[in-house]
Amino acid sequence: MTPSQLSEQDAGRRPDDALPSPVTVLGLGPMGQALAAAFLRGGHPTTVWNRTPARADALVSQGATRGDSAAAAVAASPVTVVCLLDHDAVDAVVRPAAEALRGRSLVNLTSHTPEHARESAAWAATHGIRYLDGAILTPTTSVGGPDALVLYSGAQDVHDDLRETLGALAGTGVYLGPDPGRAAAHDVALLDIFWTAMTGVVHAFALAGAEDIPATDLAPFAVTAMRLLPDVVAGYAERIDQRRHPGDRSSLLSASAGMGHVAAAARARGLDTEVMDAALRLVRREVDAGRGAEGFSRLAESLAARTG
């Protein structure tokens, strides 16, 4: 199914004569607090709950209602949004409240795996709970604003029924289809990019520091280098979908040489090279297999083949 983008106008507005739906938010870490605050700004009667009750104080001062328990908070609204640390935390909070959730909607915006999302959807179905999974692709400071983006997947009727309510969270929502794990699959893939890149960033600063280069001196050049990434990402995506990996501009053989220089320089300064060594092994395996003339995007096929 082709994702349908829901703009702020068509996803976040409601008829003038319709009252905003009450919403419950379970979990008041930084993201949970941002979600609850966005619902409050949208005029939704909002009930909140957290294991540490004091985390609700600021929201209560803004007009939220504090739930005495997770089950009591769930019972206060037709829609519950849960945003906790991980899948285990969700299970620990939500599953004891199954009876309170029966016949209501549960939107899980916790970052987790596709398998966990599908497992949660199956559990919800057995308890008569309408389930929608989601992934928040925006920082807490953007939640509720026009630039915020949230992905959703699961039963389309649940998504369609909740579009206006969930419109309070983001200027753009994207429905990815009925597979409950689809949003989480996008999320973990994008987190893969982010955290791998961030590991490279901090390692680069460590390597520069070992050569007496302040991080602030390196940063402008690093930013310039990273401006290449949007074009690289778009080009690699096209090549990977087409299974075509020309190495005319940059080959795996040349990548192997460059990465080897980084690893050698880091080792010479006594730095941990575990991450670069792992990446270098992937590249050299392809070179040894006779694919050194192909482009770096070839690694996507090789990685998939090893897990298939």
MARDRENVEX-748589 format. One line per 8 residues: number of its first residue (from 0); for each residue x, y, z negated of C-alpha. Coordinates in nm, 4 decimals, decimal comma. Each point is the difference from the previous one (the first is absolute). Last residue first. Example, Ala and Ser with C-alpha at 12.3 -4.5 7.8 and 13.67 -1.06 7.14 Angstrom:
2
1> 1,3670/-0,1060/-0,7140  -0,1370/-0,3440/-0,0660
This chain:
308
307> 1,8511/-1,4654/-0,4628  0,2325/0,1577/-0,2565  0,3264/-0,0329/0,1934  -0,1749/0,0796/0,3302  -0,1445/0,3203/-0,1449  0,3468/0,1219/-0,1005  0,1371/-0,0770/0,3453  -0,2874/0,1759/0,1727
299> 0,0436/0,3141/-0,2098  0,3789/-0,0180/0,0441  -0,0359/0,0617/0,3739  -0,0800/0,3653/-0,0839  0,3761/0,0510/-0,0355  0,0491/-0,0238/0,3762  0,1378/-0,2924/0,1969  0,3654/-0,0366/0,1064
291> 0,0873/-0,1904/-0,3187  -0,2524/-0,2737/0,0725  0,2460/-0,2907/0,0364  -0,0934/-0,1837/-0,3202  0,3100/0,1399/-0,1720  -0,1292/0,3519/0,0709  -0,3378/-0,0921/-0,1475  0,1604/-0,1398/-0,3155
283> 0,2190/0,3093/-0,0139  -0,3063/0,2234/-0,0212  -0,1702/-0,1890/-0,2793  0,3260/-0,0342/-0,1937  0,0535/0,3755/0,0270  -0,3348/0,0669/-0,1657  0,0900/-0,2248/-0,2936  0,3479/0,1568/-0,0276
275> -0,1562/0,3469/0,0036  -0,2255/-0,0888/-0,2934  0,2691/-0,1769/-0,2029  0,2677/0,2662/0,0521  0,0471/0,1066/-0,3634  0,2650/0,2712/-0,0048  0,3674/-0,0569/-0,0854  0,1297/0,2810/0,2201
267> 0,1540/-0,2373/0,2540  -0,3203/-0,2030/-0,0118  -0,2003/0,3038/0,1118  0,2353/0,0766/0,2890  -0,0091/-0,3622/0,1161  -0,3783/-0,0188/-0,0176  -0,0424/0,3236/0,1963  0,2520/-0,1078/0,2644
259> -0,1745/-0,3347/0,0384  -0,3294/0,1786/0,0578  0,1560/0,1869/0,2910  0,1533/-0,3121/0,1559  -0,3148/-0,2079/-0,0376  -0,2089/0,2805/0,1486  0,2291/0,0024/0,3048  -0,0577/-0,3729/0,0494
251> -0,3722/0,0327/-0,0672  -0,0157/0,2443/0,2884  -0,0613/0,3725/0,0283  -0,0931/0,1872/0,3160  -0,0129/-0,2868/0,2496  -0,1036/-0,2530/-0,2596  -0,3384/-0,0800/0,1492  -0,2369/-0,1843/-0,2325
243> -0,3251/-0,1061/0,1681  -0,2534/-0,2010/-0,1976  -0,2724/0,2385/0,1243  -0,1347/0,0534/-0,3519  0,3578/0,0258/-0,1282  0,1030/0,2432/0,2717  -0,2940/0,2315/-0,0632  0,0536/-0,0012/-0,3748
235> 0,3726/0,0575/0,0467  -0,0615/0,3121/0,2053  -0,2475/0,1491/-0,2461  0,2249/-0,0704/-0,2979  0,3099/0,1368/0,1754  -0,1824/0,3165/0,1044  -0,1156/0,0615/-0,3568  0,3439/-0,0959/-0,1396
227> 0,2217/0,2541/0,1732  -0,0929/0,2666/-0,2533  0,1741/-0,2226/-0,2524  0,3416/0,1014/0,1326  -0,0768/0,3700/-0,0498  -0,1186/-0,0667/-0,3546  0,3200/-0,1921/-0,0739  0,2091/0,2869/0,1365
219> -0,1788/0,2436/-0,2310  0,0379/-0,2400/-0,2961  0,3753/-0,0639/0,0223  0,1064/0,3218/-0,1720  -0,2739/-0,0332/-0,2634  0,1171/-0,3529/-0,0741  0,3445/0,1330/-0,0817  0,2826/-0,1511/0,2095
211> 0,2820/-0,1267/-0,2222  0,0539/-0,3130/0,2129  -0,1705/-0,2188/-0,2602  -0,2776/0,2591/0,0024  -0,0579/-0,0632/0,3692  -0,0346/-0,3721/-0,0661  -0,2401/0,0623/-0,2888  -0,2020/0,2436/0,2121
203> -0,0199/-0,2580/0,2768  -0,1099/-0,2665/-0,2495  -0,2775/0,2326/-0,1225  -0,1263/0,0560/0,3546  0,0311/-0,3629/0,1096  -0,2081/-0,1136/-0,2957  -0,2536/0,2680/0,0910  -0,0181/-0,1365/0,3550
195> -0,0642/-0,3542/-0,1200  -0,2554/0,1396/-0,2434  -0,1903/0,1967/0,2622  0,0057/-0,2442/0,2904  -0,1055/-0,2947/-0,2149  -0,2618/0,2234/-0,1609  -0,1474/0,0448/0,3482  -0,0169/-0,3758/0,0528
187> -0,1403/-0,0495/-0,3504  -0,2764/0,2545/0,0620  -0,1002/-0,1197/0,3462  -0,0435/-0,3519/-0,1350  -0,1872/0,1399/-0,3002  -0,2478/0,1684/0,2339  -0,0513/-0,3205/0,1987  -0,0422/-0,2334/-0,2954
179> -0,3775/0,0343/-0,0271  -0,0401/-0,1098/0,3653  -0,3171/0,1838/0,1082  0,1609/0,2817/0,1994  0,2568/0,2778/-0,0279  -0,2171/0,2869/-0,1264  0,2041/0,3195/-0,0048  -0,0688/0,2811/-0,2442
171> 0,1101/0,3548/0,0681  -0,0530/0,3103/-0,2106  0,0468/-0,2174/-0,3035  -0,1480/-0,0860/-0,3374  -0,3396/0,1699/0,0136  -0,0756/-0,1881/0,3224  -0,0231/-0,3122/-0,2135  -0,3541/0,0983/-0,0998
163> -0,1056/0,0808/0,3551  0,1457/-0,3191/0,1442  -0,1340/-0,2301/-0,2713  -0,2927/-0,1566/0,1875  0,2074/-0,0339/0,3172  0,2819/-0,1731/-0,1856  -0,2350/-0,2444/-0,1677  -0,1727/-0,0719/0,3319
155> 0,3380/-0,0506/0,1651  0,1114/-0,2722/-0,2396  0,3687/0,0373/-0,0674  0,2720/0,2476/0,0892  0,0800/0,3586/-0,0938  0,2931/0,2359/0,0671  0,0354/0,3300/-0,1859  0,1543/0,3199/0,1369
147> 0,0350/0,3381/-0,1711  0,0631/0,3087/0,2128  -0,3419/0,1567/-0,0600  0,0314/-0,0209/-0,3786  -0,1550/-0,2392/-0,2495  0,3319/-0,1634/-0,0791  0,2870/0,2172/0,1229  0,1846/0,0458/-0,3311
139> -0,0274/-0,3712/-0,0760  0,2063/-0,0860/0,3048  -0,1673/-0,1370/0,3142  -0,0438/-0,3337/0,1693  -0,2546/-0,1476/-0,2394  -0,0830/-0,3586/0,0935  -0,3489/-0,1468/-0,0235  -0,2080/-0,3078/-0,0702
131> -0,3790/-0,0090/-0,0012  -0,2122/-0,2406/-0,2027  -0,3733/-0,0305/-0,0616  -0,0261/-0,2147/-0,3127  -0,2328/-0,3006/-0,0116  0,2348/-0,2008/-0,2211  0,1160/-0,2502/0,2641  0,0517/0,2873/0,2447
123> 0,2235/0,1848/-0,2453  0,2313/-0,3004/-0,0360  0,0314/-0,0312/0,3771  0,0757/0,3721/0,0341  0,2612/-0,0212/-0,2752  0,1704/-0,2931/0,1721  -0,0014/0,1845/0,3307  0,1620/0,3030/-0,1600
115> 0,2561/-0,2147/-0,1819  0,1001/-0,1672/0,3258  0,0359/0,3375/0,1716  0,2394/0,1072/-0,2771  -0,0538/0,2712/-0,2620  -0,0274/0,3766/-0,0441  -0,3139/0,0638/-0,2050  -0,2806/0,1800/0,1810
107> -0,2604/-0,2679/-0,0751  -0,3503/0,1249/0,0741  -0,2647/-0,1930/-0,1940  -0,3666/0,0437/0,0900  -0,2880/-0,1083/-0,2244  -0,2334/-0,3012/0,0008  0,2046/-0,1760/-0,2675  0,2592/0,2397/-0,1414
99> -0,1236/-0,0214/-0,3593  0,0055/-0,3787/0,0276  0,3558/0,0008/0,1330  0,1400/0,2264/-0,2735  0,2415/-0,2665/-0,1324  0,1293/-0,0243/0,3589  0,0707/0,3700/0,0414  0,2571/0,0848/-0,2661
91> 0,2310/-0,3021/-0,0045  -0,0512/-0,0629/0,3715  0,0972/0,3570/0,0852  0,3113/-0,0204/-0,2191  0,1034/-0,3219/0,1728  -0,0453/0,1594/0,3431  0,2275/0,2950/-0,0762  0,0458/0,3307/-0,1781
83> -0,3637/0,1083/-0,0071  -0,2465/0,1803/0,2238  -0,3608/-0,1151/-0,0299  -0,2915/0,1850/0,1559  -0,3448/-0,0939/-0,1294  -0,3196/0,0847/0,1869  -0,3584/-0,0339/-0,1275  0,0995/0,1865/-0,3151
75> -0,0357/-0,0162/-0,3802  0,0170/-0,3792/-0,0241  0,3615/0,0058/0,1152  0,0969/0,2290/-0,2868  -0,1712/-0,2285/-0,2524  0,1833/-0,3009/0,1433  0,3362/0,1768/-0,0110  -0,0623/0,1050/-0,3576
67> -0,1055/0,3125/-0,1898  -0,0266/0,1915/0,3261  0,1046/0,3661/-0,0116  -0,2264/0,2324/0,1967  0,1642/0,2485/0,2360  -0,0680/0,3736/-0,0210  0,3394/0,1662/0,0375  0,0789/-0,0393/-0,3723
59> -0,0813/-0,3684/0,0450  0,2602/-0,0131/0,2760  0,2675/0,1478/-0,2256  -0,0826/-0,2428/-0,2822  -0,0160/-0,3183/0,2113  0,3617/-0,0975/-0,0629  -0,0781/0,0104/-0,3715  -0,2036/-0,3204/0,0340
51> 0,3043/-0,2216/0,0652  -0,1600/-0,3046/0,1603  -0,1554/0,2377/0,2509  -0,3575/0,0889/0,0877  -0,1705/0,2724/0,1986  -0,3589/0,0917/0,0813  -0,0540/0,2543/0,2753  -0,3183/0,1849/0,0962
43> 0,1006/0,0897/0,3558  0,0213/0,3721/0,0817  0,2818/-0,0280/0,2518  0,2395/0,1627/-0,2459  -0,0868/-0,2760/-0,2459  0,0678/-0,2675/0,2609  0,3373/0,1575/0,0737  0,0851/0,0099/-0,3719
35> -0,0789/-0,3709/-0,0301  0,2280/-0,0835/0,2921  0,2851/0,2162/-0,1330  -0,0324/-0,1603/-0,3433  0,0160/-0,3450/0,1580  0,3091/0,1022/0,1948  0,1893/0,1283/-0,3051  -0,1089/-0,2945/-0,2165
27> -0,3605/0,0044/-0,1027  -0,1323/-0,3465/0,0762  -0,3678/-0,0734/0,0587  -0,1902/0,2753/0,1817  -0,3804/-0,0011/-0,0120  -0,2095/0,1873/0,2550  -0,3410/0,1667/-0,0054  -0,1281/0,0777/0,3502
19> -0,0107/0,3622/0,1089  -0,3574/0,1336/0,0221  -0,1650/0,0091/0,3399  -0,1977/0,3082/0,1082  0,2890/0,1647/0,1808  0,0689/-0,3128/0,2005  0,3458/-0,1418/-0,0731  0,3498/0,0884/0,1171
11> 0,3145/-0,2041/-0,0467  -0,0022/-0,2412/0,2883  -0,1220/0,2015/0,2989  0,1532/0,3376/-0,0866  0,3078/-0,1235/-0,1819  0,0795/-0,2127/0,3011  -0,0676/-0,3710/0,0161  0,2343/-0,1837/0,2307
3> -0,1366/-0,3170/0,1464  0,2573/-0,2780/0,0271  -0,0445/-0,2096/0,3163  -0,1328/-0,3430/-0,0884
